[in-house]
Amino acid sequence: MPSSEDKQGAQGANGPTIERFEKIFIELLQSHARYQKKTLQLEQENRDLKELLRISKTHLNVSTQVDKNLKKPFKSDKNDELVRQINTYIKEIDICLAYFEQA
């Protein structure tokens, strides 16, 4: 039968291990909370960019229709560049979101 001294010695040896585990566990919870917050921010940015892209495409379509009605050639390097940038950002955010969902 183990004596009370043996029990205290065993608990004493586990004390630093338990404290280390608790510290690591708390750090993991904090990291998880930060990742969740970042994921929510990225999802919001993604929705915003998709909305900007939709608006840009709508504006581009209206501009093209007006331009056709006026029989002038339509040249829109600015709009094309904006759409390309938004698409790039959306793809990058989608990749980040996929990574965060797997992590």
N, C-alpha and C positions, 0 to 999 in steps of 0.2 A: 504494500500500500504506500503510495507516495505521501510524503509528509507535506505539511503546509509550506515548509521552506522550499521543497522541490517545485511546488505549484507556483510560488512567487517567483522563483528563478526562471521558470518557463515563461510566465507572463512578462517578466522583465525583458527577456530576450525578444519576445514578440512585439513589445511596445514600440520600438523604433520601426519595425516592419509595418505595423498597423498605421502608425502616424504617416509613414512614407506613402502607403497605399491610399490613405485618406487625402493626402496632399495631391497625389497624382489624379485621383478620382475627381477632386474639386477642379483641378486644372482642365481635365477632360470635359467636365460639364460646362465650364466657362468657354472653352473652345467651341463646344457644340452650340452654345447659345450665340456666340459670335458668328458662326457659320450660318445658323438659322437666320439671324438678322441680315447677314450679307445676302443670303439667298432671296429673302423677301425684297431687299432693295433691288437686286438684279432682276427679279421677276417684274417689279414695278417699272424699272427702266426698259425692260423688254416690251412691256405693254405700251409704254409711252412711245418708244421708237416705232413699234408696229403702227400705232395710230398716226404718227408723223408720216410714215411711209404711205399709209392709206390716203391721208390728206394730200400728200405730194402727188400721188398718182391721180387723184381726183382733179387737183389743180392742173396737172399736166394734160389730162384728157380735155378739160374745159379749154385750156389754152390752145390745144391742138385743134379743137372744133372751131373756136373763134378764128384762129389763123386760117383754117381751110375756108371758112366763110368769106374771109377777106382776100382769098386767093394769093396769099403771101407764103413763101416758104417758112417753115417753122424750124428755128434753130435754138435748141435749149441745152447748151453745155452745162449751165449752172444746175438745172433741174436733174439732168442725167447724173452729174457728179453727186448731188445731194442724195438721190435715190441709191447710188452705188455705196456711198458712205453709210447710209442707214442700213442697207442690207448687210454690209460688213459688220456693223455693230450688233445687229440682231443675231447673226451667225455666231459671233464671239460670245455673246451673252447666253445663247442656247447651249454652246459648248460648256461654259462655266456652270450653268444650271444642271446639265447632265452630270458633270463631275461632282458637284455638291450633292446631288441625289444619290450617287453611288457611294460617296464617302460616309 
